[in-house]
């Protein structure tokens, strides 16, 4: 695993732990896509945080061409649809930033 991917995964896991602590009825899972995307022809690694209950996925992606920039998107766990929300430099991304994204995107309204 690349150092940048490992860092992104650790930040995401900490954010997910905080999310679960804050919202104990939410059911989420953290995943790593370090080979799947490449098999699909996309030169990138990604971390996903999925809400199992409502099938919403937050994806944090690192393109090989921009390894220091995190693309932040949201989509469905049931389809390959991702809407890009923003980008942020990896070195400025914190677990609290990811937690805010999870709260905005994964909670049932």
matplotlib code that plots the C-alpha trace (Angstrom):
import matplotlib.pyplot as plt

x = [0.0, 1.3, 2.1, -0.5, -3.2, -2.2, -2.5, -5.9, -7.1, -6.0, -7.7, -10.9, -10.8, -10.5, -13.3, -15.5, -14.7, -15.8, -18.9, -19.9, -19.2, -21.4, -24.1, -24.2, -27.3, -25.5, -24.0, -20.9, -18.0, -14.6, -13.1, -9.9, -9.9, -6.2, -6.6, -10.2, -10.0, -6.8, -8.5, -11.2, -8.5, -8.5, -5.0, -6.1, -6.5, -9.6, -11.0, -14.8, -17.0, -20.4, -23.7, -25.0, -28.6, -29.2, -26.5, -24.8, -21.0, -18.5, -15.4, -12.1, -9.9, -6.2, -5.4, -1.9, -1.6, -2.5, -1.2, -1.3, -4.9, -8.0, -11.1, -14.2, -17.3, -20.6, -22.6, -24.5, -23.1, -25.5, -24.1, -20.9, -22.2, -20.1, -20.8, -17.6, -18.1, -14.7, -11.0, -8.6, -4.8, -4.1, -1.8, -4.6, -7.3, -8.1, -10.3, -12.7, -12.9, -13.9, -16.3, -18.1, -18.4, -19.8, -22.4, -23.4, -23.7, -24.4, -27.1, -30.7, -32.7]
y = [0.0, 3.4, 5.8, 8.3, 5.6, 4.4, 7.9, 8.4, 5.1, 5.9, 9.3, 7.7, 4.9, 7.5, 9.5, 6.4, 5.5, 9.0, 8.7, 5.4, 6.7, 9.8, 7.9, 4.3, 3.4, 4.0, 1.0, 1.9, 0.1, 1.3, -0.2, 0.0, 0.0, -0.4, -3.0, -2.9, 0.5, -0.4, -3.6, -1.3, 0.8, 3.7, 4.5, 5.4, 4.2, 4.9, 4.6, 4.1, 4.6, 3.0, 3.4, -0.1, 1.0, 3.4, 2.3, 5.6, 5.6, 8.3, 7.8, 9.4, 8.9, 9.5, 9.6, 8.5, 11.7, 13.8, 11.7, 14.6, 15.6, 13.8, 13.7, 13.5, 12.0, 10.4, 7.7, 4.5, 1.1, -0.4, 1.2, 2.7, 6.3, 8.9, 12.6, 14.5, 17.0, 18.6, 18.2, 18.8, 18.5, 15.3, 17.0, 19.3, 16.6, 15.6, 13.0, 15.9, 16.9, 13.4, 13.2, 16.3, 14.8, 11.6, 13.5, 15.6, 12.6, 9.4, 10.2, 9.4, 12.6]
z = [0.0, -0.9, 1.9, 0.8, 0.6, 4.0, 5.4, 3.8, 5.1, 8.6, 8.6, 7.2, 9.8, 12.6, 11.2, 10.9, 14.5, 15.6, 13.5, 15.0, 18.5, 17.8, 15.9, 17.4, 15.4, 12.1, 10.4, 8.4, 7.0, 5.7, 2.6, 0.5, -3.3, -4.2, -6.9, -8.0, -9.6, -11.5, -12.8, -14.2, -15.9, -13.5, -12.1, -8.6, -5.0, -3.0, 0.5, 0.8, 3.8, 3.2, 5.1, 5.0, 5.9, 3.1, 0.6, 0.4, -0.2, 0.5, -1.6, -1.1, -4.1, -4.9, -8.6, -9.6, -11.6, -8.4, -5.5, -3.0, -3.8, -2.4, -4.5, -2.4, -3.8, -2.9, -4.6, -4.1, -3.0, -5.5, -8.6, -9.9, -9.7, -8.0, -7.8, -7.1, -4.2, -3.9, -3.8, -0.9, -0.4, 1.5, 3.9, 5.1, 5.4, 9.0, 10.6, 11.6, 8.0, 7.0, 9.9, 8.7, 5.3, 6.8, 8.8, 5.8, 3.4, 5.3, 7.8, 7.0, 6.6]

ax = plt.figure().add_subplot(projection="3d")
ax.plot(x, y, z, "-o")
ax.set_aspect("equal")
plt.show()
